[in-house]
């Protein structure tokens, strides 16, 4: 789960809540005083440092007078998925911007190997959203990113005692889901 900074800024402005008031709302053992103010400023600027936890998002939602699902996007990741980044990007383009139900149905019948990992990723993000009370029929895939993962290194014996390397590529898949406004 990640915080949508633009939505938080907009809601805070509408409610007339200052950064200091938001910092008071999220203050805990780890974030107190200046650290809490710095964290809220970072989150409003789109930076996720320190990491925004679920309890922080719930406190911020209560402070600006909205539900946590309204200021959060639900993210899930599959790391070190077998298959190249180039092949997985074809599947990413297929589901980007689609409703979650339609995307899951497309992936169910896709012949691409990466479709299985994308389907798991979307289902995990939808389950997180439903825990916070989001309507599953209103969810859509807002962001999809595919990054290069590590290489699995193998060697093939060749003539005259030589060895030729074989690089088995992996990729990291990240999917974000949010509710339509």
C-alpha angles and dihedrals in degrees: 000000000000133000120249101224098195092052091048091051091049094048093046091051092049092049093043093235119154128217091253092055090051089049090053089051094055098038111132139146092292099038116046134151115330093009091058092048090049091049093051091048090050092049092049089050092055097255118127099211119149093026112259108235129205093256089053092052091049091050092048091049091052091048095053093039103249139102119271091242089064095062099033137077118204115231132190130179138198112201126200095011110177112249134061126289091238093058093045091052089063089061091043090058089051096059103031111121096003128126111266094241093050092045092050091049091050092050092048091064099034118116093211118111093223091058091082093057092046091050092052090047094052093046091052092050091048091050090053090050093050090053089062093047101261118157106248093209090059096051121109136177103261102173135018125179131176118194131183114264132197123300121243105221122215131164132220121207113239136180124307094018097299126140125215119205123238117199115204106198128218133186139205115232122200124183127184123197128191140170121262112251 
